[in-house]
Amino acid sequence: MKTPLSQTTGFFAEYYLKLKETAGSSCESDITKLSKCQSDDERVAYVDQLEWVQKGDADLQVAQEFHNKDEKLAAEIKERATAAFKAKKWLEAMLLYTRNYITLPSDKVPEVRIALANRSATLYHLQKYKECLLDIQRSIDLGYPKDLIYKLYERQARCHMALKDYPHTIESFKKCITAMDDSTLSSDKRAKLNLDAMTMIKMLQHDPRTAKQDAKQKKLATSSASSTALQEEKEFLSDLVRIDQNKQEGRFARAAADVKIGQELLVERPYVAVLLEKYAKTHCEACFMRTVVPVACPRCADVVYCSEKCQQLAANKYHKYECGILPSIWRSGASINNHIALRIFASKPWSYFKDLKPLIDVELPVEKLISLPKDDFRRVAQLERHQTERQPSNFFQHVLMARFLAKCLRASNYLGSEEPQKEDVQALTSLILRSLQFIQFNTHEVAELHKFSSSKSEKSIFIGGAIYPTLALFNHSCDPGVVRYFRGSTIHINSVRPIEAGLPINENYGPIYTQDKREERQSRLKELYWFECCCDACLENWPLFEDLPRDVIRFRCEAPNNCAAVIEVPPTCNDFMVKCVTCGENTNILKGLKVMQDTEMMTRTGKRLYESGDYSKALYKFIDLLRIMYEVLAPPFPDFCESQQHLKDCFLNLGNVYNLD
């Protein structure tokens, strides 16, 4: 029997080519007619009625798949894990027990609780005591066998002891002693374990730290075995930021008052965020935090979570429609942007979008738009789409992808278990088509900083994509005024240079002047975002960092007439008063020369703090350094660029970080 096309890797590209082949000579003329369509509804309806497109639907069969939840496979993995454990290969055993746990069907509760208990044993040997406590509690909650549960309580006690949590150590040893009544231990072994536990209890009861800890814990009413879920951060938009709009720049961020270096301007959770498939088994699908002891989805083995809290959040919100569908999406070869489009709809019921659809095209002024609730679809639906500049072939490809994503949602009963109305299917496909358009220009890469301590190198890695409705309104500059970093999927925006009141607050869409030549930047921005950059770095064609002149110092003109000119002086200059060729006034450069001397020592101090891992102190040192430089010197110049990069690195270290060695 021939394998359906949708079961092959990278099938969507093949489906597209096969579709055009089926259409034959009428293909191009049929696609060109899309130019007559005035709306996404019309585009979807037109493509739907093309006979050769309808024939191709047989190649896009989508069904839920749960192949990786397999009791037999889980048993095989468990054997390998046990062998690794016996060989004292703790990390390998821990990873295999995790795979064993994730692969087990949810109805195999006895096997699941044993897998978690086994994983807790490896975590104990790895000295991951907090994580070990979480797995112990999970195993207990699932009803670990009474005749063996004393082992878990003893391990629990040892973890609390290692964490110097003495009240909980005593509590766990007492549970261990009680649980031994149900064990099959010989009388000798039971007596020895009982003696060890009683000895530890008595010793800790007399330790003065125990009473202090007990009082403090009762006051805080917290447990040391707390969830690993990332605490939800409070969103924040600084009063220094004003969102404006005009014909030339569209919607953009402007400084409402003078912005100083290092100020936090925006903290924003994503409207929607999706992990790359590559990180689906290492990071929490809900909050993007890397997880050592993942929680599995009860139905599929495609994603993991950092905690039960995140697992429930995802299950209640979007994963109920993505569960079992992810293999089809990943296998299709579709980009993460397409997965983002699907998740937008999986996150809310169809009734919500159906009711909102008549309002989607009612254009809102920027003040009204940003005042809408954060989860209002219009916050993203009215982002830039460049729909008037799209060619019919571009629309056609997007319609085909929207139809595929609608099939994925239908396969998980998003439109109900009964055969949906044709009007609903076309309306859903139309809204997905719109989403694919604005996602193209407004998605941010979510990053994680990977650090290699052996080589002292760092690299930002793309782990997922997200849309931030407020940040999406910021324009681009090849010399950005801000840096962005992430905690989980929450984005933080901080200034990296002074921005005067009234001037734009621009971020960076990828190309930056210190690393890419103007022609390359312009070409890339035109290709990806369909605009021509007019930032200072582009208009003045600033050189790459490696080409910045080292034989001149760029001083600001300090004439009382507010001259904005730059005075370039060689380091060997012996004159303290230098005439500005623009305004004719003299500027005393002695202060600037003194600044250059002072900044050398500050730079060394900042680097030393950074290398020692004291990123907060290093950050403030580089903020002071840049502030002093900016007062008398004018970018671009090497010292300023280097210090600005050091500042950016400090901020990155406050976000998602993973030490690889």
N, C-alpha and C positions, 0 to 999 in steps of 0.2 A: 504493500500500500504506500502510495506517494505521501511523503511528509508535507503537511500544509506549509505554505510559504511563511506564515506567521510563526512557525516553530523553528525557523532558521535564524542564525545570528546575523544581525544587520539587515533584516528583511525589508525595512521601509524603503531604502534606496532601491532595492531590486523591484519592489512593488511599483515604485514610481516609474522606473524604466520600462517595466512590463506593461504598465498602463498606457504609456505613450506609444508603445509598439502596437498594442491592441487598437488604439485610435487610428493609427495609420496616417494617411494624408490629411485628414480633417483635424488632427490634433492641434496644430498651431493656430488654425483659424478659429477653432472652438475656444481655445484659451484666450485669444485676442478679444473675443466678444465680452469677456469679463470687464473690459474697459467701459462698457455701457452701464454696468451695474452701479448704482448710487449708494448702496449701503451693504453692510455685512450680511444682512438678511437676504438681500437679493443675490449676493455672491454665492452663498450657501445653497439657496434654492436653485440657482442656475447650474452649479456643478452637480448637484444631486440628480438632476434630470438628464444629464449626459449619459447616453446608453453605455458607452465604453467605460465610464466610471462605475456604473452599476455592476457591470460584468466583473470588474476588478475587486468588488467587495468580498468575493469568495476567498480572496487571498488574505483578507484581514480578519480572520476568525480569532476572536479573543474569548478566553474563558479563565476562570480562576484556577490557579495551580498551587498545590501544596505538596509537591513531590519531596521536598527536603525535610518534611516532618515524617520520619521513618524510624519505627521502633527497631528494626533489624540493623539499620545503619548506625543508630545510636548505640546499640549493644557492641558493635564492632569498634566504634570510637572509644567506648568505655574500656574495652580490653587494652587498647593502646595506651590509654591514660593510666590505667593501673600498672602497666609495665613500666611506664616512665616514672610513676610514683615510687615503685619498688627500687628503681635505679637511682632514686633521689634527684631526678631531673625535675625539680619543683616547677619551674616556669613552663616547661613543655607539658607537664601533667595538668597544670592549671588551665592552660589553653585548650587542651583536649577535653577536660571535664566540662569546660564551657561549651565546646561544640557538642558534647554528649547531651548536655542539658537543653541547649537550643533545639537540637534535632528531635528530642523526645516529643511525641504527641501529648497534648495537654491532659488527656484522659489517663495517661500512665503516671498517676500521682505517686505511687510507691517508688518508681524509678526516678522521677523528678526530684523528690526529696533526698534520695540517696545521692544523686548527682550533685546537688547543692551541698550536702554534707561533705562529700569527697572534695569538692572544690574548696570548701572552707579549710580542709586539712592542708591543702597545698598553699593556701594563702597564709596560714599560720607559719609554715616553714619559710615562706618568703618574707615574713615579718610584716605582712600587710594586715595588721591587727583589726583596724576599723572595718576593712572590707570583709575580713573573716567573720566578724560579729554579725554583719548583715546577712551573710549566707547561713550562718548558724540559726539566726532567728527565722529566716525564710523556711529552712528545713523543719524547724520546730512547729511553725505555723501550719505546715502541710501534714502534720501528724507523724513525725518521725517515730519509728517503732519503740515502744516502751522499754523493751529489754536492752536497747542500745543507746537510749537518749542520754544516759549518764555520761557517755563519751563527749557528747556535744556540750553538756553543762561544764564538764571539766575543761574542755578547750575554751569555752566562753570565759571561764574564770581566769585561765592563763592569759588570754588576750587582755582582759581588764587589768590584770596584774602588770603586764608589759606596758600598758598605757597609764600605769600609776593611778588607776581609778579603784580605790580600795573598797568603798561601799558596795559597788557592783561585783567586785571580786568575791567578797564575803557572801553576797546574795547567791551568786552562781555556784560557789562551793557547797552551800547549804542545799541547793536544788540537786546538785550532783549526789550528795549523801542520801537524800530522800529517794532519788531515782534508782539508786543501786538495789532497792528492795525488789524491783521488777526485773533486775538483770539476771543473767545466767552465770555470772562470775563465780569462780570457786571461792570458798570461804577465806582462803589465804589472800587472794588478790583483792577481795572485797575489803578485808581487814586493813591491808596495806594502803589502799586508796582512801579508805575512811580515815586512817591515821594521818595521812598526808594532808587531806582536806581540813581536818580538825586543827592540825598544827598551824596551817596557814590562817585559818579563821581566828584563832586565839591570838596569834602574833599581830594580825592587822587590827583586831579589836582594841589592842593596847597601844597601837600607833596613834599619836595625837593628830596626825594628818587625816585619819579616817573620819573623825568626828567633824572636823572642819569641812571636809569634802561633802559629807552627808548633809550638813546644814545648808551648804551652798547649793547642792543639787535639789534639795527640797524647795528651796527658794526659787530656783530657775525652772524646776519641774521639767528637766530635759534628761534624755538618755544618751549615753555615749555611743550607742548603736543607732545613730540618726541616719536619715536618708542622705544619699550622695547627690540628690537632685540639686541643680543650680538654683540658688535663690533668685526669684524674679526681681529684676532691677526696676526701679522707678523711672519712668520716662521723663524726659526733661528737654525743653526748648528754651534756650537762654533769651532773656529780654534784649540781648545784644543783637539778636537775629531778627530781621524783618523780611518777610517774603513779599516781593514786588512783582509787577508784571508790566511789560511794554512790548511793542511790536517787534523791536529789534532783538531783544534778548529773551523774549518769552517770559516765563516765570523764573525767578531767580532769587537767591538770598543776598541780602544787603546788610551791612553793619548799621544798626540803629544808633550806635555810639561807638567810640573808639574801643577796639578790641585789643587787648594785651596778649603777649605771647603766652601760650600754655593754658589759656582759659577754655573750659569745657563749654561747648556751644550746643551740643545735641546728644541726647541719649535716646535711642529709638529701638523698640522691638520691631521685628519684621511683620509686615502684613501677611507674608507667606515666605517660607524658607524650606529648602530641600537639600538634603545631603547628596553628594555624588555617590554613585553605586559603590565605588572603591572604598568608601568609609562607612558603608551601611552596617558593617559588623564590628566596627571599632568605636563608633561614636553614637551617642543617643539620638535617635531619629527626631525626638521632640525638641531637645534643647541644644544639641550639637556638642555636648561635652564628651570628651573621650572617657570611656568607662572601662575599668578593670574588671568589675564583676557585673556584667550586663544582665538585665532582666529580659526574658524572651517574650515574644508575642505568643499567646496561647495557640494561635491557628497556623501562623507561617514561620519559616525560619529565615526570612529575608532581611529583617531589621532587628535591632536591639535597643534597649533603653537603659538609662543610668539608674532608674528607680521605678518602683511600682507607681509612684505619682505620675511620672512622665508617660509610663505605659498606658495608664488609664486616660490621661489627657489626650493622647494621640488616638486611642481607641474610640473615645467619645466624639472626637472632632473629625478626623479625616481618615484614619487608618482602617476604619470599618469598610470604606470604599476602595482603599488601595490594597488591602490584604488579599494576597493571591493574584493581584493584577501586576504587581511590580516586575515579575519576571518577563512579562510581555513588553512592558515599557522599556526595560533595560535591553532586552534582546532586540528590540526594533532598531537600535542605533540612534534613537531620538536624543537630542541634546537635553541638558538639564533644564533649559528654558521651557521645553515642552512638558516636562514633569511638573515644573512650577505652575504652568497653566492648569494642568489637571488638578493639582492640589488646591488651587483657589476654589474650585467648585466642590471638591470632596470635603472642604472644610465647613460648608454650610449646605443646608437642604435645598433642593431644587425650588421649592416654594418661595424661598427668599429671593432668589435671582429672578424667578418668573414675575413676582410682584414688583421688583425693582426695575425690570427691563424697560418699561415705558419712560423712566426718568433718566436713563443712562446718557442720552444725547442732549439733555438739557444742560448746556454749558454753565458752570458756576464760576463766579468771580473767585479769585484766589483766597480772599478772606473767608468766604463761605466754605470753600473746599477744605481748607485746613482746620476748620472748626467742626467738621463732620466727625462722628465717632470713628475711632481708629480702625474698627473692623467693617466700616461702610465700604462696599465695593466701589462706590464712586470715587473714593480717595485714590484708587489706582486706575480705574477705568478711564479717567479723564487725563491721565498722563500722556505725554507726547507719543504719537503713533506714526507720524509722517504718512498718513494714509493717502494724501493727495499726490505724493511723489512716487507711490508704488506702481510698478509695472504689472500688467495682467499675469505674467508668469510667476511673479512673486506672490500675488494673491492666490493663484491656483495652488502653489505648493503649500501655502498656509492653510487653505481650505481643506486640502487632503489630510494634513496633520490634525486639524480640528475634528474632522470626521473620525479619524482613528481614535483620538482621545475620547470622543463622545462614545465610541463603541466600548472603550475600556470602562468608562463609568457605567454604561448600560449593563455590562457583564457582571458588575457587582451590585446590580439592582438600584442604582442611584435614582433612576426614574420610576422605581417601583417594580414589583415582581411580575406584573402583567405587561402585556405588549403596550408600549407607550404610544401616545398620539404623535402623528407625524409632525404636527406643529410644535410639540414640545422638543422633539429631537432636533428639529431645524433651529429652534430658538436657542437651545443649549449649544449647538454647534456654532451658531453665530456669535454667542458670547465668548466661547473659547477662541474663536477666530480673532475677536477684538483683543482678547488677553494676549494671544501670541504676538500681536503687533506692539502693544505697549511694553511687554516683557522684553522684547528685543532691544529696546533702548534704555531700559530703566532697572536692569538687574545688577546687583552688586555681588562680587565674589566674596564669600565669607572665608576668612583666612585663619590659619593657625601657624604660629611661629615655631619652626623646628630648630632645635639647638643641638649642636654637636660639641660637647665639652672638650673632647680630645683635640679637635682642630680649632676650637673656639670660633666656629662659624655658625651663622644663623641664616635661615631662609624662610620666607613666608610661603605657605603652601595653600592652594585653593582646595577647600574641603566641601564647599557647597555654594548655593546661590540663593539670594533673597531679594525682596523688594521692600524698600523703606520709603513710605509715601512722602515724608517730609524731606528726607535727604535727596530724593529723586528730583526735587525742585531746585537743587543747587546746580549751578552751571560749572563747566570745566575750565581749568587753566593748566597750562603746561608748567606753571610755577604756582602750585596750589598754596592757599593760605592755611590749609588745615591738614591734619593727618587723621586717618580712621583706624580704629582697632576694635576687636571683638571680644566679648565675654559670652561664650556660648554663641548664640546667633544675634545677641543684642549688640548694636553698633554704638561706638562712642566717637564723637567728633571733637577734636581739640585744635586750637590755633597754633601754628608754628612760626608765625611772624606777626608783627603789628598790622592791623587793618583799620584805616581811618574811617570815621563815621561817614556813611554815604557810599562807600566803595563796596563792590561786590565781594561776597565771601565765596570763593570758588574752591571746589575740590578737584580731584584729578580722576579722569576716566581711564587712565592707563599710561599713555605716552607722557614722559616728563623730560624737560629740556636738558637736564644734566646727563641723561643717558641716551636720548634719541635725537637725531638731527631733525631740523624743522621739516624737511621734505618727507621724512619717514613718519613724523608725527601727523602731519597734515593728511598724508595718504591713508594712514590707519584710522584716523578719526572720521575721515570722509567715508571710508569703507564700512566701518562699524556703526557710526552714529549719524552719518549723513549731514555733517555740518563742517564749515571751515573755521578753524580756531583763529581768533583775533586777540589772543592774550599778549601781554607785553613781550614775553619770551619769543613769540612767533613774529610779532610786528617788527621787533628790533633784532631778530635772528640771533639770540644769545648763543654763545658757543657751548659745546659739551663741557662737562666738568673737567675732563682731562685736557681740554683746550683753553680753559680760562687763563688769562694772562697772570703770571706770577710776578711780572716786573713792573706792575703799577698798583697803586692803592687808590680806590675809588671813594673820595670824600664827598659828602653832601655840601652844597653851597649854603653858607649860613648868613647870606645877605638879608637885611631887614625887609627887603621887598618880596619875601617869600619865593625867591627863585628856586625852581625845582631841578636845576641843572646838577650834573655830576662833574666833579673836578678830578681828573686822573693825574696822579703824581707818582713819579718813580720812588722807590724806597730810599734811594741815595740822595733825595732832595734835601738841601741844607736850609732852605728858606722856610720860615714859619708862616709867613703871609703869602698866599697865592691868589692871583687874580682869576676870577671866573670869566671865561671867554663869552659867556652868554649874557650876563648882566653887568660885567665890568667891575663888580664890587670885590673887595678882598676878603678872604676867609682864613682864619687862623687855624692851621692844621696841627698845631702842637698838641691839642687835646686828642685828636685822632691818633697821632703817633703814640701818645701815652696809652691810649686804649689798646692799641695793637700789642704793646708790651705786656699790659695787664692780662689780656685775654690768653696769652700763651700759658701762663701759670694756671688760670682757671680751666683751660682745656685739659691740661694734664690731670688736674684734680677730678674733673668730671669723668674722664676716661678711667681713672683708677677706681672711682666709686662704681662705675658701670661694670668693670671687669670683676669686681668683688661681689657683684650681685645686688648691690644696694641701689636699685633702679629709681626709687623715689627721690633719694638725695641727689643722685646723678641728674635726674630730670630737672630739679630746681636749679642746679648748678648751670645746666645748659640754657635754661630759661634766662637766668641772669646774664649769661655770656652773650646770648643773642640780643637781649635788650640793650646792653651796652654797645655792642657793635652797630646795631641798627640806628642808634641815635646820631652817629657821626659818619658811618660808612654806608655806601649804597650797593646793594646786590646788582648783578651777580659778582661774587668774588669767592675764591676757594675757601677761605676760613669760615665764611658765613655758611656756605653750602655744607661743609663738613660738620659744623656745629648743629645745623638744622637736621642733618641726617642722624646725628647722635641723639637729638631730642626725639625724633620719630622712633628710633630704636627703643628708647626708654618707654615710650607709650606702648609700643607693641609688646613689651615684656610685662605690661600690666594686664594684658588680655590673654587669649588662648595661647598657651605655651606647652610644647611637648619636648622633653629632653630625650633624645634618641640614644644616648649612652651615659 
